[in-house]
Amino acid sequence: MTRSGKRDNGGQFAKGRSGNPKGRPKKPPPPRSSAFDVVVDRTLTVTRNGVPQEITMEEALQHRTYQDALAGKRLAERQVLKWIEQREAWYANHAAKSTRRTIAFQHSPSPDNAKPALDLLGIVSRNERFDDTDKYWPRQLLEPWAVQAALDRRRSLAPLSESDVRGILRCTRDADSLNWPKGSRE
């Protein structure tokens, strides 16, 4: 190597000369947090059922996304479905590690338990307009909240027929309180 610091024919630098005169490059600075990260890390005080709770902004955004999905907004529905897929994938990968108890599905071939189950869940109530002589099959009406939920979930583009509407009105307690979606009735 020559005195100017260049390599000689042997490919080596002269003694006391570095091949990297500027030294080792410095590490890049750590990336700064984005404005979104700063906002998401904050906490909010939310009152639920009269009880104040501290939740993160991320939890609040997720809760809002769930509400929008239940309201039928397509983008929110897609996001919730992605969350479900991610959760199911995680469970599939970690199923061997977890000790989840499996529950056997019991199917009753007899529909005799359907009305008591609907009554127990609060989906139907006793129809007071009729004298119930049959204690096993009393006349019952659907609760308006259950019918409203079914109407809101309805995805068909075809409107309900007049006989369908009459049937819904006949079988629903306080049917005047229903809000019919646009285009659901002929």
Steps between C-alpha positions, in 0.01 A plus 500: 500500500621850429525795739185659361302222669418311186538127481811344363498206265450260790158650570589608855509846651822635646553455871317771697267583208134407505295380210210695653639844586158638605451219751202273569170649380273623777174318573195668354288680759196306624184585306284761668146408597240607252216727606266202470710295747496788748120529479438125521710470818278746688224391737142616525257495788174348378184457705325167442188418700579792731850371581803697374766283335844578358550360150766560238424689183562176309227325702266792435567480126440125501175547691386760245591264216285228661209744530537603135511134395178430691346803327575335164796707381692281256855619577448446870352155433809409296730619778314299764512192274878549465530517879299178531719327239816613679362377832401164353843465337665576833282240674582245230874559549479490878234231541750236609631728775162596637278277707170610354213282603288376211126513538297232330213635293174344605232491234143442595296337225184623674396864454308487830772697675504789249226711657632469858849587370369810320310599814809446716708720267237775503436478126128425546241597757156371587216641289248634752223535237437126497372268771767231517321173545802300386767539769764326285454722190389844618465769237805721492613817322848595386667786685544812284878518562547150356289576192682834454837325517385249237370779273824695537709193413292421191729506195254410227440760233150372437230674706285300739167390360181640651420162657849494661443848643155401631653190662773705667246754627267225625775315690676801655409659830474880461561474124440874452841570653687324215717706267479344156819526293473683167380276222405214732127537433318497168 
